[in-house]
Amino acid sequence: MRLGISSYTYTWAIGVPGHPQPPEPLGAVDLLDRAAALSVNVVQIADNLPLHHLSPAALAEFEERAAALEIDVE
């Protein structure tokens, strides 16, 4: 078994539609950093943090950070 976290783990930190947004919403790269801080090597991206909305540069940064931290993305 491999331990990981999901973007749903941080629902309110990312932001919930229809509710006040956090002052600094957690982004995709931030989620990778949280996983590394927790020493887990899997991150699941759910529909509350859609990667297809990232710019090409932001997506490349996400992919590079995941590789550097040796985190698998689901």
C-alpha positions in Angstrom: 0.0 0.0 0.0 1.2 3.5 -0.8 0.1 6.5 1.2 -0.8 9.7 -0.4 -3.1 12.8 -0.2 -5.8 14.1 -2.4 -6.7 17.6 -3.4 -9.9 16.9 -1.4 -7.8 16.6 1.7 -7.4 20.4 1.4 -10.9 21.3 0.1 -11.2 24.5 2.1 -7.6 25.5 1.6 -8.1 25.3 -2.2 -11.5 27.0 -2.1 -15.1 25.9 -2.4 -17.3 27.5 -5.0 -20.1 29.6 -3.5 -18.1 30.2 -0.3 -15.5 32.9 0.5 -12.2 32.0 -1.0 -9.1 31.6 1.2 -6.8 34.6 1.1 -4.1 32.5 -0.5 -5.7 29.4 -2.1 -3.6 26.3 -2.1 -2.4 25.5 -5.7 -1.3 22.3 -7.4 2.4 22.9 -6.7 1.6 23.7 -3.1 -0.2 20.4 -2.8 3.0 18.6 -3.9 4.9 20.5 -1.3 2.4 19.4 1.4 2.8 15.8 0.3 6.5 16.0 0.6 6.3 17.6 4.1 4.1 14.7 5.1 6.5 12.2 3.6 3.9 10.7 1.2 4.7 10.0 -2.4 1.3 10.0 -4.1 -0.9 13.0 -4.9 -4.4 12.5 -6.3 -5.8 15.5 -8.1 -9.5 15.6 -8.0 -12.0 17.9 -9.7 -11.6 20.6 -7.2 -8.1 21.4 -8.5 -8.4 20.9 -12.3 -5.0 20.7 -13.9 -6.4 21.4 -17.4 -7.0 25.0 -16.2 -3.3 25.6 -15.6 -1.3 27.5 -18.1 1.3 25.5 -20.0 4.1 27.0 -17.9 2.2 26.3 -14.6 1.6 22.7 -15.8 5.3 22.3 -16.6 6.2 23.6 -13.2 3.8 21.1 -11.6 5.3 18.2 -13.6 8.9 19.2 -12.8 8.1 19.6 -9.0 6.4 16.2 -8.9 9.4 14.6 -10.6 11.9 16.4 -8.3 10.0 15.4 -5.2 9.5 11.8 -6.6 5.7 12.1 -6.1 3.4 10.1 -8.4 0.3 11.9 -9.5 -3.1 10.3 -10.0 
